[in-house]
């Protein structure tokens, strides 16, 4: 066993749609190439762990950054699939070497272009991957490979769950598996390690954050749509069926029409991976929902409104026994200060803040 290096935060959670597409390709009997950034130094278009699927019909899902890097990966994918041979692609993204393309990131990247055959073993492995996601399990997705120059000579994949389950190719001793777990630790960051002659890319896959949007008006609708697009599992709650419905929220995981806001959290499982946004149609309703949001252990609570409205609500809640320290945890006025005015602009400011908090939180 050798040392390891901690690199940039993994984009594995952003890759779950790519994995879903990969499963669709395998299910229809087609082989594919899975492109993954496995080494990155300096500036590059995307971070370590970013993935893209290229199937045998040249259909593409996901992106590893576009321009020269992605174009070469797409070009080489056909030979990887036809020759059934995985390979590494090295890119020097300095302004000197890519001046003619206009791509001047100034870094270096290595892409693993992995041949994934349409066979039962691979379908089963990625079905386990999907199962763990559906069950809300935190786990590690580990790709190990040996190479001679650009040619990948051996490749294995492993899933390590938080309950000590090991899934996939397995030719390692218990001590080596422990080493891989120890490298990952409790971080959300992707890691690279050397294990014997194997290079290991260790990607934490964490439970998708749930976003509870209270209020299905214009801002709620725009916020829900954008939040779903960046990987939140969105639930929408309102006491008006004409607003809270699938037609207005086609991307929502859950839509709840509440009898009223007095028992807004009935049946909801709120924890540190839960984000709460309060966007109801009135100050009274906002206060009612905020009161129920406090002391539930949510990872984020945000409430729309002016500072004067916020302060009035805070005074009322302090009179009911809530502390200043508890209220300081609330993000209000919600969203980053970008001068937003329209519902869509406000949604951008809110979701930008959600992304910021998500990235800063520990696993």
C-alpha positions as CSV (number, residue, x, y, z in Angstrom):
1,X,0.0,0.0,0.0
2,X,1.2,3.5,-0.7
3,X,0.1,7.0,0.0
4,X,-2.9,8.9,-1.3
5,X,-3.9,12.4,-2.2
6,X,-7.2,14.3,-1.5
7,X,-8.4,16.1,-4.6
8,X,-11.3,18.2,-5.6
9,X,-14.9,17.5,-4.4
10,X,-16.4,14.7,-6.3
11,X,-19.2,15.3,-8.8
12,X,-20.5,11.8,-8.3
13,X,-23.9,13.0,-7.0
14,X,-24.2,15.0,-10.2
15,X,-23.3,11.8,-12.2
16,X,-26.3,9.8,-11.0
17,X,-28.3,10.7,-14.1
18,X,-25.3,9.5,-16.2
19,X,-25.3,6.2,-14.3
20,X,-29.0,5.9,-15.0
21,X,-28.4,6.4,-18.7
22,X,-25.6,3.9,-18.6
23,X,-28.0,1.3,-17.2
24,X,-30.5,2.1,-20.0
25,X,-27.8,1.5,-22.6
26,X,-26.7,-1.8,-21.1
27,X,-30.3,-2.9,-20.7
28,X,-31.0,-2.5,-24.4
29,X,-28.0,-4.7,-25.2
30,X,-25.4,-2.1,-26.2
31,X,-21.9,-1.7,-25.0
32,X,-20.5,1.7,-24.2
33,X,-17.5,3.8,-23.1
34,X,-17.6,5.5,-19.8
35,X,-15.3,8.6,-19.7
36,X,-14.2,9.7,-16.2
37,X,-11.7,12.4,-15.2
38,X,-9.3,10.4,-13.0
39,X,-6.5,13.0,-12.6
40,X,-6.7,16.8,-12.6
41,X,-4.1,19.4,-11.8
42,X,-4.5,23.1,-12.1
43,X,-7.5,24.4,-13.9
44,X,-9.7,22.2,-16.1
45,X,-13.3,22.4,-17.3
46,X,-14.7,19.8,-14.8
47,X,-13.5,18.2,-11.6
48,X,-12.2,14.8,-10.7
49,X,-14.9,12.1,-11.0
50,X,-17.0,13.8,-13.6
51,X,-18.4,11.2,-16.0
52,X,-19.8,10.9,-19.5
53,X,-21.3,7.9,-21.4
54,X,-20.8,7.3,-25.1
55,X,-22.7,4.4,-26.5
56,X,-22.0,2.3,-29.6
57,X,-24.4,4.5,-31.6
58,X,-22.4,7.6,-30.6
59,X,-25.1,8.9,-28.4
60,X,-23.7,10.9,-25.4
61,X,-24.9,11.5,-21.9
62,X,-23.3,13.9,-19.5
63,X,-20.2,16.0,-20.1
64,X,-16.6,16.1,-19.0
65,X,-16.1,19.7,-19.9
66,X,-16.5,20.1,-23.7
67,X,-14.0,21.5,-26.1
68,X,-10.7,19.6,-26.8
69,X,-10.9,17.2,-23.9
70,X,-14.4,16.0,-24.6
71,X,-14.0,16.0,-28.3
72,X,-11.0,13.6,-28.1
73,X,-12.8,11.3,-25.6
74,X,-15.7,11.1,-28.0
75,X,-13.4,10.4,-31.0
76,X,-11.6,7.6,-29.1
77,X,-14.7,6.0,-27.7
78,X,-15.5,4.2,-30.9
79,X,-12.2,2.4,-30.9
80,X,-12.5,1.6,-27.2
81,X,-15.8,-0.1,-27.9
82,X,-14.8,-1.9,-31.1
83,X,-11.5,-3.1,-29.6
84,X,-13.1,-3.8,-26.1
85,X,-10.0,-2.1,-24.6
86,X,-10.1,0.6,-22.0
87,X,-7.4,3.3,-22.2
88,X,-6.2,6.5,-20.6
89,X,-6.2,9.8,-22.4
90,X,-3.8,12.5,-21.1
91,X,-4.5,16.2,-21.8
92,X,-2.2,19.2,-21.3
93,X,-4.6,22.2,-21.1
94,X,-2.0,24.9,-21.0
95,X,-2.5,27.9,-23.2
96,X,0.6,27.0,-25.2
97,X,-0.6,23.6,-26.2
98,X,-4.3,24.4,-26.9
99,X,-3.9,27.9,-28.2
100,X,-5.5,27.0,-31.5
101,X,-8.7,25.7,-29.8
102,X,-9.2,28.7,-27.6
103,X,-9.3,26.4,-24.6
104,X,-6.9,27.9,-22.0
105,X,-7.7,26.3,-18.7
106,X,-4.0,26.0,-17.9
107,X,-4.1,22.6,-16.2
108,X,-3.6,18.9,-16.8
109,X,-6.2,16.2,-16.9
110,X,-6.3,12.4,-17.4
111,X,-9.4,10.7,-18.6
112,X,-10.1,7.0,-18.1
113,X,-12.1,5.8,-21.1
114,X,-13.5,2.6,-19.8
115,X,-15.0,-0.2,-21.9
116,X,-18.2,-1.4,-20.3
117,X,-19.6,-4.5,-22.0
118,X,-23.3,-5.3,-22.2
119,X,-23.2,-8.3,-20.0
120,X,-25.0,-9.6,-16.9
121,X,-22.1,-8.8,-14.6
122,X,-22.1,-5.1,-15.4
123,X,-25.9,-4.8,-15.4
124,X,-25.9,-6.4,-11.9
125,X,-23.2,-4.1,-10.6
126,X,-24.9,-0.9,-11.7
127,X,-28.3,-2.3,-10.5
128,X,-26.7,-2.5,-7.1
129,X,-25.5,1.1,-7.5
130,X,-29.1,2.2,-8.3
131,X,-30.5,0.2,-5.3
132,X,-28.1,2.0,-2.9
133,X,-29.2,5.4,-4.3
134,X,-32.9,4.5,-4.0
135,X,-32.4,3.4,-0.4
136,X,-30.6,6.6,0.5
137,X,-27.4,4.8,1.4
138,X,-24.1,6.6,1.6
139,X,-21.4,4.5,-0.2
140,X,-18.1,4.6,-2.0
141,X,-17.7,3.9,-5.7
142,X,-14.2,2.7,-6.3
143,X,-12.6,2.2,-9.7
144,X,-9.2,0.5,-9.6
145,X,-7.0,0.0,-12.7
146,X,-3.5,-0.9,-13.8
147,X,-2.0,0.6,-17.0
148,X,0.9,0.4,-19.3
149,X,1.1,3.8,-20.8
150,X,-2.3,4.6,-22.3
151,X,-3.4,1.0,-22.3
152,X,-5.4,-0.1,-19.3
153,X,-4.4,-3.7,-18.6
154,X,-6.8,-4.5,-15.6
155,X,-9.8,-2.8,-14.2
156,X,-12.1,-3.5,-11.3
157,X,-15.0,-1.8,-9.7
158,X,-16.2,-1.9,-6.1
159,X,-19.0,-0.5,-4.1
160,X,-18.3,-0.2,-0.3
161,X,-21.4,0.6,1.8
162,X,-21.6,2.3,5.2
163,X,-22.8,-1.1,6.6
164,X,-19.6,-2.8,5.5
165,X,-21.1,-4.5,2.5
166,X,-18.7,-5.0,-0.4
167,X,-20.1,-5.3,-4.0
168,X,-18.4,-5.9,-7.3
169,X,-15.1,-7.3,-8.5
170,X,-13.2,-8.4,-5.4
171,X,-9.6,-9.5,-5.3
172,X,-8.4,-7.6,-2.4
173,X,-7.6,-8.5,1.2
174,X,-9.6,-7.1,4.2
175,X,-6.7,-4.9,5.1
176,X,-6.6,-3.4,1.6
177,X,-10.3,-2.7,1.7
178,X,-9.9,-1.0,5.1
179,X,-7.1,1.1,3.5
180,X,-9.5,2.3,0.8
181,X,-12.1,3.1,3.4
182,X,-9.6,5.0,5.5
183,X,-8.5,7.0,2.5
184,X,-12.1,8.2,1.9
185,X,-12.7,8.9,5.6
186,X,-15.7,11.0,6.3
187,X,-15.0,13.5,3.4
188,X,-17.2,14.2,0.5
189,X,-14.1,14.8,-1.6
190,X,-12.9,12.3,-4.2
191,X,-9.6,10.7,-3.4
192,X,-6.8,9.1,-5.5
193,X,-4.7,6.3,-4.0
194,X,-2.1,3.8,-5.0
195,X,-2.7,0.2,-3.9
196,X,0.0,-2.2,-4.9
197,X,0.2,-1.7,-8.7
198,X,-3.4,-0.4,-8.8
199,X,-4.5,3.2,-9.1
200,X,-7.7,3.8,-7.2
201,X,-10.2,6.5,-7.7
202,X,-12.5,6.7,-4.6
203,X,-15.7,8.6,-5.1
204,X,-18.1,9.2,-2.2
205,X,-21.8,8.9,-3.2
206,X,-23.9,10.6,-0.6
207,X,-27.6,10.6,-0.1
208,X,-29.4,13.1,-2.3
209,X,-30.5,16.1,-0.3
210,X,-34.2,16.6,0.1
211,X,-35.6,20.1,-0.5
212,X,-39.0,20.9,1.0
213,X,-40.5,23.9,-0.7
214,X,-43.4,25.4,1.3
215,X,-45.4,27.5,-1.1
216,X,-46.3,26.6,-4.7
217,X,-46.5,30.1,-6.1
218,X,-44.4,31.6,-8.8
219,X,-41.2,31.7,-6.8
220,X,-41.8,28.2,-5.4
221,X,-42.4,26.9,-8.9
222,X,-39.2,28.4,-10.4
223,X,-37.2,27.3,-7.3
224,X,-38.4,23.8,-7.4
225,X,-37.6,23.4,-11.1
226,X,-34.1,24.8,-10.8
227,X,-33.3,22.8,-7.6
228,X,-34.3,19.6,-9.2
229,X,-32.0,20.3,-12.1
230,X,-29.0,20.6,-9.8
231,X,-29.7,17.4,-7.9
232,X,-32.1,18.1,-5.1
233,X,-35.0,15.7,-4.4
234,X,-37.8,18.3,-4.3
235,X,-41.0,18.1,-2.3
236,X,-43.6,20.8,-2.8
237,X,-46.2,21.6,-0.1
238,X,-49.1,24.1,-0.3
239,X,-52.7,24.3,0.9
240,X,-54.0,25.0,-2.6
241,X,-54.6,22.1,-4.9
242,X,-54.8,24.4,-7.9
243,X,-51.1,25.4,-7.3
244,X,-49.6,22.2,-5.8
245,X,-50.1,19.7,-8.6
246,X,-48.0,17.6,-11.1
247,X,-48.8,19.9,-14.0
248,X,-47.0,22.8,-12.4
249,X,-44.3,20.7,-10.8
250,X,-43.5,17.8,-13.2
251,X,-40.0,17.3,-11.7
252,X,-41.1,17.1,-8.0
253,X,-40.4,14.0,-6.1
254,X,-43.4,14.6,-3.9
255,X,-46.4,17.0,-4.0
256,X,-48.5,17.5,-0.8
257,X,-51.7,19.4,-0.6
258,X,-52.0,20.4,3.0
259,X,-55.3,20.8,4.9
260,X,-53.6,23.9,6.3
261,X,-50.1,25.0,7.5
262,X,-50.7,24.3,11.1
263,X,-49.4,20.7,10.8
264,X,-47.2,21.2,7.8
265,X,-44.6,18.6,8.7
266,X,-46.9,15.7,9.4
267,X,-45.3,12.5,8.0
268,X,-42.1,14.2,6.9
269,X,-38.7,12.8,8.0
270,X,-36.5,15.8,8.5
271,X,-32.8,15.4,9.3
272,X,-29.4,17.0,8.5
273,X,-29.8,16.2,4.8
274,X,-33.1,18.0,4.6
275,X,-33.3,21.6,3.3
276,X,-36.4,23.7,4.0
277,X,-37.5,26.8,1.9
278,X,-40.4,28.9,3.2
279,X,-42.1,30.7,0.3
280,X,-45.8,30.8,1.3
281,X,-48.3,33.5,0.2
282,X,-48.3,35.4,3.5
283,X,-46.4,36.4,6.6
284,X,-48.7,34.6,8.9
285,X,-48.2,31.3,7.0
286,X,-44.4,31.9,6.9
287,X,-44.3,32.3,10.6
288,X,-46.4,29.1,11.2
289,X,-44.1,27.1,9.0
290,X,-40.9,28.6,10.4
291,X,-42.0,27.8,13.9
292,X,-42.4,24.2,13.0
293,X,-39.1,24.1,11.1
294,X,-37.0,25.1,14.1
295,X,-35.5,22.4,16.3
296,X,-36.1,19.7,13.7
297,X,-32.4,19.3,12.9
298,X,-32.6,20.4,9.2
299,X,-29.4,21.1,7.4
300,X,-30.8,24.4,6.0
301,X,-33.9,26.6,6.7
302,X,-34.6,29.6,4.5
303,X,-37.5,32.1,4.5
304,X,-38.3,34.7,1.9
305,X,-39.2,38.3,2.7
306,X,-37.8,41.6,3.6
307,X,-35.7,42.3,6.7
308,X,-38.6,44.1,8.4
309,X,-40.9,41.2,7.8
310,X,-38.3,38.8,9.1
311,X,-37.6,40.8,12.2
312,X,-41.4,41.0,13.0
313,X,-41.6,37.2,12.7
314,X,-38.5,36.7,14.8
315,X,-39.9,38.9,17.6
316,X,-43.1,36.9,17.6
317,X,-41.2,33.6,17.8
318,X,-38.9,34.9,20.6
319,X,-42.0,35.8,22.6
320,X,-43.0,32.1,22.2
321,X,-39.6,30.9,23.7
322,X,-37.3,30.6,20.7
323,X,-33.8,32.0,21.1
324,X,-31.8,34.4,19.1
325,X,-29.2,31.7,18.5
326,X,-31.9,29.4,16.9
327,X,-33.2,32.2,14.7
328,X,-29.7,33.1,13.5
329,X,-29.5,29.7,11.9
330,X,-32.3,30.7,9.5
331,X,-31.3,32.1,6.1
332,X,-33.5,35.2,5.7
333,X,-33.9,37.0,3.5
334,X,-33.3,33.8,1.6
335,X,-30.8,33.5,-1.3
336,X,-27.6,35.2,-2.3
337,X,-27.7,39.0,-2.7
338,X,-27.5,39.3,-6.5
339,X,-30.2,42.0,-7.0
340,X,-32.9,39.5,-8.1
341,X,-36.4,40.7,-8.8
342,X,-38.3,38.3,-11.0
343,X,-39.4,34.9,-9.7
344,X,-36.8,33.2,-11.9
345,X,-34.0,35.5,-10.7
346,X,-35.0,35.0,-7.1
347,X,-35.0,31.2,-7.7
348,X,-31.4,31.5,-9.0
349,X,-30.4,33.4,-5.9
350,X,-32.0,30.8,-3.6
351,X,-30.7,27.7,-5.4
352,X,-27.2,29.3,-5.6
353,X,-27.3,29.6,-1.8
354,X,-28.6,26.0,-1.5
355,X,-25.6,24.7,-3.6
356,X,-23.2,26.8,-1.5
357,X,-24.5,25.3,1.8
358,X,-24.6,21.8,0.4
359,X,-21.0,22.0,-0.7
360,X,-19.9,23.4,2.7
361,X,-21.6,20.9,4.9
362,X,-19.7,17.8,6.2
363,X,-20.8,14.3,5.1
